Amino acid sequence: MYKVNFYKGNYATRQSKANTDKAVAYVEHHFNSSSSNTASYAVVVTGSNASPTSKNWGRWYAKAVATFFGTQVAGDSGILVGGWNGRGDGNLKHTKMPAILLEPLFASNPQHADIIRSERGQTDLARILVESIQRFFPNGGLIAFSVGHKYKESNANDRGADLAGGGSEADYAEKVLDKAAVMLEAIDRIGMARTIRVIHDDKVVFETEVDVDALVVWDPQRGLLNIPE
């Protein structure tokens, strides 16, 4: 099963504490921002010393977000190793466990900002994050969460980028992580292979486990989800 700890302080301090606590995975949540209000893609930063697990995890998450919200992925198939010209690298490279920094949507894009502010959008982002953790860390353990910008001793008032239409990046990143923490700690068994869920109006109405390599095909003409043996 999973336990979640939120880490505060300067970024190096957070990573050091997570190392001491022997966390199995480290997630720092941000939202992106651009001078263009139409920028629209998902990307994940990994440390310059990132493990293959970190890179694969980041690519999977970025692709899942882009697919769900109808955007694209940026960087190297969804990841930026070492950050934006080094920016973001120090947020992750001191961890001893796989670590990713999330930039799923743009605070500066009005359509994205509406999603970020909505309960539904926060829940959708939290669920994708939780599914990524279950996929890459199926045996459970301590998951370290870090809210980007917020709770830094070096700049206590930092909240990151402003959302188009109101609000701040850090406050909404924290809401997503709060929801993800509740979901993770509610999981009562570990080692799940692959789970198919049908969600209606934000509620899971059907759930089943299938083989990790099963080809799942949706037939929109018949309204049929085919999961062969």
Contacts in CASP RR format, 6 or more apart in sequence:
PFRMAT RR
TARGET T0000
AUTHOR 0000-0000-0000
METHOD contacts of the structure
MODEL  1
MYKVNFYKGNYATRQSKANTDKAVAYVEHHFNSSSSNTASYAVVVTGSNA
SPTSKNWGRWYAKAVATFFGTQVAGDSGILVGGWNGRGDGNLKHTKMPAI
LLEPLFASNPQHADIIRSERGQTDLARILVESIQRFFPNGGLIAFSVGHK
YKESNANDRGADLAGGGSEADYAEKVLDKAAVMLEAIDRIGMARTIRVIH
DDKVVFETEVDVDALVVWDPQRGLLNIPE
1 140 0 8 1.000
1 141 0 8 1.000
1 185 0 8 1.000
1 187 0 8 1.000
1 188 0 8 1.000
1 189 0 8 1.000
1 190 0 8 1.000
2 133 0 8 1.000
2 140 0 8 1.000
2 141 0 8 1.000
2 142 0 8 1.000
2 143 0 8 1.000
2 184 0 8 1.000
2 185 0 8 1.000
2 187 0 8 1.000
2 190 0 8 1.000
3 141 0 8 1.000
3 142 0 8 1.000
3 143 0 8 1.000
3 185 0 8 1.000
4 142 0 8 1.000
4 143 0 8 1.000
4 144 0 8 1.000
4 145 0 8 1.000
4 180 0 8 1.000
4 181 0 8 1.000
4 184 0 8 1.000
4 185 0 8 1.000
5 18 0 8 1.000
5 21 0 8 1.000
5 23 0 8 1.000
5 142 0 8 1.000
5 143 0 8 1.000
5 144 0 8 1.000
5 145 0 8 1.000
6 145 0 8 1.000
6 146 0 8 1.000
6 147 0 8 1.000
6 177 0 8 1.000
6 181 0 8 1.000
7 13 0 8 1.000
7 14 0 8 1.000
7 15 0 8 1.000
7 17 0 8 1.000
7 18 0 8 1.000
7 144 0 8 1.000
7 145 0 8 1.000
7 146 0 8 1.000
8 14 0 8 1.000
8 147 0 8 1.000
8 151 0 8 1.000
9 151 0 8 1.000
9 152 0 8 1.000
9 153 0 8 1.000
10 152 0 8 1.000
10 153 0 8 1.000
10 154 0 8 1.000
11 28 0 8 1.000
11 90 0 8 1.000
11 91 0 8 1.000
11 146 0 8 1.000
11 152 0 8 1.000
12 90 0 8 1.000
12 94 0 8 1.000
13 153 0 8 1.000
14 144 0 8 1.000
14 146 0 8 1.000
15 26 0 8 1.000
15 91 0 8 1.000
15 92 0 8 1.000
15 94 0 8 1.000
15 95 0 8 1.000
15 99 0 8 1.000
16 94 0 8 1.000
18 26 0 8 1.000
18 95 0 8 1.000
18 97 0 8 1.000
18 144 0 8 1.000
19 94 0 8 1.000
19 95 0 8 1.000
19 96 0 8 1.000
19 97 0 8 1.000
21 142 0 8 1.000
21 144 0 8 1.000
22 142 0 8 1.000
23 97 0 8 1.000
23 141 0 8 1.000
23 142 0 8 1.000
23 143 0 8 1.000
23 144 0 8 1.000
24 97 0 8 1.000
24 98 0 8 1.000
24 137 0 8 1.000
24 139 0 8 1.000
24 140 0 8 1.000
24 141 0 8 1.000
24 142 0 8 1.000
24 143 0 8 1.000
25 57 0 8 1.000
25 97 0 8 1.000
25 98 0 8 1.000
25 99 0 8 1.000
25 133 0 8 1.000
25 136 0 8 1.000
25 137 0 8 1.000
25 143 0 8 1.000
25 144 0 8 1.000
26 92 0 8 1.000
26 95 0 8 1.000
26 97 0 8 1.000
26 98 0 8 1.000
26 99 0 8 1.000
26 100 0 8 1.000
26 143 0 8 1.000
26 144 0 8 1.000
26 146 0 8 1.000
27 99 0 8 1.000
27 100 0 8 1.000
27 102 0 8 1.000
27 129 0 8 1.000
27 133 0 8 1.000
27 143 0 8 1.000
27 144 0 8 1.000
27 145 0 8 1.000
27 146 0 8 1.000
27 177 0 8 1.000
28 91 0 8 1.000
28 92 0 8 1.000
28 99 0 8 1.000
28 100 0 8 1.000
28 101 0 8 1.000
28 102 0 8 1.000
28 145 0 8 1.000
28 146 0 8 1.000
28 147 0 8 1.000
28 148 0 8 1.000
29 101 0 8 1.000
29 102 0 8 1.000
29 129 0 8 1.000
29 145 0 8 1.000
29 146 0 8 1.000
29 147 0 8 1.000
29 148 0 8 1.000
29 173 0 8 1.000
29 174 0 8 1.000
29 176 0 8 1.000
29 177 0 8 1.000
30 101 0 8 1.000
30 102 0 8 1.000
30 103 0 8 1.000
30 148 0 8 1.000
30 149 0 8 1.000
30 160 0 8 1.000
30 169 0 8 1.000
30 173 0 8 1.000
31 103 0 8 1.000
31 104 0 8 1.000
31 105 0 8 1.000
31 106 0 8 1.000
31 107 0 8 1.000
31 112 0 8 1.000
31 116 0 8 1.000
31 161 0 8 1.000
31 163 0 8 1.000
31 169 0 8 1.000
31 172 0 8 1.000
31 173 0 8 1.000
32 39 0 8 1.000
32 41 0 8 1.000
32 43 0 8 1.000
32 103 0 8 1.000
32 104 0 8 1.000
32 105 0 8 1.000
32 106 0 8 1.000
32 107 0 8 1.000
32 108 0 8 1.000
32 161 0 8 1.000
33 106 0 8 1.000
33 107 0 8 1.000
33 108 0 8 1.000
33 160 0 8 1.000
33 161 0 8 1.000
33 169 0 8 1.000
34 106 0 8 1.000
34 108 0 8 1.000
34 109 0 8 1.000
35 108 0 8 1.000
36 108 0 8 1.000
37 108 0 8 1.000
37 109 0 8 1.000
37 110 0 8 1.000
37 164 0 8 1.000
38 109 0 8 1.000
39 106 0 8 1.000
39 108 0 8 1.000
39 109 0 8 1.000
40 71 0 8 1.000
40 72 0 8 1.000
40 106 0 8 1.000
40 109 0 8 1.000
40 111 0 8 1.000
40 112 0 8 1.000
41 66 0 8 1.000
41 71 0 8 1.000
41 72 0 8 1.000
41 73 0 8 1.000
41 74 0 8 1.000
42 61 0 8 1.000
42 62 0 8 1.000
42 63 0 8 1.000
42 65 0 8 1.000
42 66 0 8 1.000
42 69 0 8 1.000
42 71 0 8 1.000
42 72 0 8 1.000
42 73 0 8 1.000
42 74 0 8 1.000
42 78 0 8 1.000
42 103 0 8 1.000
42 104 0 8 1.000
42 105 0 8 1.000
43 62 0 8 1.000
43 73 0 8 1.000
43 74 0 8 1.000
43 75 0 8 1.000
43 78 0 8 1.000
43 79 0 8 1.000
43 80 0 8 1.000
43 103 0 8 1.000
44 58 0 8 1.000
44 59 0 8 1.000
44 61 0 8 1.000
44 62 0 8 1.000
44 78 0 8 1.000
44 79 0 8 1.000
44 80 0 8 1.000
44 100 0 8 1.000
44 101 0 8 1.000
44 102 0 8 1.000
44 103 0 8 1.000
45 79 0 8 1.000
45 80 0 8 1.000
45 82 0 8 1.000
45 83 0 8 1.000
45 84 0 8 1.000
45 88 0 8 1.000
45 89 0 8 1.000
45 91 0 8 1.000
45 92 0 8 1.000
45 100 0 8 1.000
45 101 0 8 1.000
45 103 0 8 1.000
46 54 0 8 1.000
46 55 0 8 1.000
46 58 0 8 1.000
46 79 0 8 1.000
46 80 0 8 1.000
46 81 0 8 1.000
46 82 0 8 1.000
46 83 0 8 1.000
46 92 0 8 1.000
46 99 0 8 1.000
46 100 0 8 1.000
46 101 0 8 1.000
47 54 0 8 1.000
47 81 0 8 1.000
47 82 0 8 1.000
47 83 0 8 1.000
47 88 0 8 1.000
47 89 0 8 1.000
47 90 0 8 1.000
47 92 0 8 1.000
47 93 0 8 1.000
47 99 0 8 1.000
48 81 0 8 1.000
48 82 0 8 1.000
48 83 0 8 1.000
48 86 0 8 1.000
48 89 0 8 1.000
48 93 0 8 1.000
49 93 0 8 1.000
50 81 0 8 1.000
50 82 0 8 1.000
50 92 0 8 1.000
50 98 0 8 1.000
50 99 0 8 1.000
51 98 0 8 1.000
53 98 0 8 1.000
53 136 0 8 1.000
54 92 0 8 1.000
54 98 0 8 1.000
54 99 0 8 1.000
54 100 0 8 1.000
55 79 0 8 1.000
55 81 0 8 1.000
56 136 0 8 1.000
57 98 0 8 1.000
57 100 0 8 1.000
57 132 0 8 1.000
57 135 0 8 1.000
57 136 0 8 1.000
58 78 0 8 1.000
58 79 0 8 1.000
58 100 0 8 1.000
58 132 0 8 1.000
59 73 0 8 1.000
59 77 0 8 1.000
59 78 0 8 1.000
59 79 0 8 1.000
60 132 0 8 1.000
60 135 0 8 1.000
60 136 0 8 1.000
61 100 0 8 1.000
61 102 0 8 1.000
61 104 0 8 1.000
61 128 0 8 1.000
61 129 0 8 1.000
61 132 0 8 1.000
62 73 0 8 1.000
62 74 0 8 1.000
62 77 0 8 1.000
62 78 0 8 1.000
62 79 0 8 1.000
62 104 0 8 1.000
63 73 0 8 1.000
63 77 0 8 1.000
63 78 0 8 1.000
64 128 0 8 1.000
64 131 0 8 1.000
64 132 0 8 1.000
65 71 0 8 1.000
65 104 0 8 1.000
65 105 0 8 1.000
65 125 0 8 1.000
65 128 0 8 1.000
66 72 0 8 1.000
66 73 0 8 1.000
68 124 0 8 1.000
68 128 0 8 1.000
69 104 0 8 1.000
69 105 0 8 1.000
69 115 0 8 1.000
69 124 0 8 1.000
71 105 0 8 1.000
74 80 0 8 1.000
82 88 0 8 1.000
82 89 0 8 1.000
82 92 0 8 1.000
82 93 0 8 1.000
83 89 0 8 1.000
83 101 0 8 1.000
88 101 0 8 1.000
91 101 0 8 1.000
91 146 0 8 1.000
91 148 0 8 1.000
92 99 0 8 1.000
92 100 0 8 1.000
92 101 0 8 1.000
95 144 0 8 1.000
97 144 0 8 1.000
98 136 0 8 1.000
98 137 0 8 1.000
102 129 0 8 1.000
104 125 0 8 1.000
104 128 0 8 1.000
105 112 0 8 1.000
105 115 0 8 1.000
105 116 0 8 1.000
105 125 0 8 1.000
106 112 0 8 1.000
106 113 0 8 1.000
107 113 0 8 1.000
107 116 0 8 1.000
107 161 0 8 1.000
107 162 0 8 1.000
107 163 0 8 1.000
107 164 0 8 1.000
107 169 0 8 1.000
107 172 0 8 1.000
108 161 0 8 1.000
108 163 0 8 1.000
108 164 0 8 1.000
109 164 0 8 1.000
110 164 0 8 1.000
110 165 0 8 1.000
112 164 0 8 1.000
113 163 0 8 1.000
113 164 0 8 1.000
113 165 0 8 1.000
113 166 0 8 1.000
115 121 0 8 1.000
115 124 0 8 1.000
116 122 0 8 1.000
116 163 0 8 1.000
116 172 0 8 1.000
117 163 0 8 1.000
117 166 0 8 1.000
117 167 0 8 1.000
117 172 0 8 1.000
120 202 0 8 1.000
122 172 0 8 1.000
122 175 0 8 1.000
122 176 0 8 1.000
122 179 0 8 1.000
123 179 0 8 1.000
123 202 0 8 1.000
125 176 0 8 1.000
125 180 0 8 1.000
126 176 0 8 1.000
126 177 0 8 1.000
126 179 0 8 1.000
126 180 0 8 1.000
126 183 0 8 1.000
127 180 0 8 1.000
127 183 0 8 1.000
129 176 0 8 1.000
129 177 0 8 1.000
129 180 0 8 1.000
130 180 0 8 1.000
130 183 0 8 1.000
130 184 0 8 1.000
131 195 0 8 1.000
133 143 0 8 1.000
133 184 0 8 1.000
134 187 0 8 1.000
134 192 0 8 1.000
134 195 0 8 1.000
135 194 0 8 1.000
137 143 0 8 1.000
138 190 0 8 1.000
138 191 0 8 1.000
138 192 0 8 1.000
139 190 0 8 1.000
139 191 0 8 1.000
140 190 0 8 1.000
140 191 0 8 1.000
143 184 0 8 1.000
145 177 0 8 1.000
145 180 0 8 1.000
145 181 0 8 1.000
147 170 0 8 1.000
147 173 0 8 1.000
147 174 0 8 1.000
147 177 0 8 1.000
148 160 0 8 1.000
148 169 0 8 1.000
148 170 0 8 1.000
148 173 0 8 1.000
149 158 0 8 1.000
149 159 0 8 1.000
149 160 0 8 1.000
149 169 0 8 1.000
149 170 0 8 1.000
149 173 0 8 1.000
150 158 0 8 1.000
150 159 0 8 1.000
150 170 0 8 1.000
150 171 0 8 1.000
150 173 0 8 1.000
150 174 0 8 1.000
152 158 0 8 1.000
158 170 0 8 1.000
159 168 0 8 1.000
159 169 0 8 1.000
159 170 0 8 1.000
159 171 0 8 1.000
160 168 0 8 1.000
160 169 0 8 1.000
160 170 0 8 1.000
161 168 0 8 1.000
161 169 0 8 1.000
162 168 0 8 1.000
162 169 0 8 1.000
163 169 0 8 1.000
163 172 0 8 1.000
192 209 0 8 1.000
193 209 0 8 1.000
193 210 0 8 1.000
193 211 0 8 1.000
193 212 0 8 1.000
194 209 0 8 1.000
194 210 0 8 1.000
194 211 0 8 1.000
194 212 0 8 1.000
194 214 0 8 1.000
195 207 0 8 1.000
195 208 0 8 1.000
195 209 0 8 1.000
195 210 0 8 1.000
196 207 0 8 1.000
196 208 0 8 1.000
196 209 0 8 1.000
196 210 0 8 1.000
196 216 0 8 1.000
196 225 0 8 1.000
196 227 0 8 1.000
197 204 0 8 1.000
197 206 0 8 1.000
197 207 0 8 1.000
198 204 0 8 1.000
198 205 0 8 1.000
198 206 0 8 1.000
198 207 0 8 1.000
198 225 0 8 1.000
199 205 0 8 1.000
208 227 0 8 1.000
210 216 0 8 1.000
210 227 0 8 1.000
214 227 0 8 1.000
214 228 0 8 1.000
215 228 0 8 1.000
216 225 0 8 1.000
216 226 0 8 1.000
216 227 0 8 1.000
217 225 0 8 1.000
217 226 0 8 1.000
218 224 0 8 1.000
218 225 0 8 1.000
218 226 0 8 1.000
219 225 0 8 1.000
219 226 0 8 1.000
END
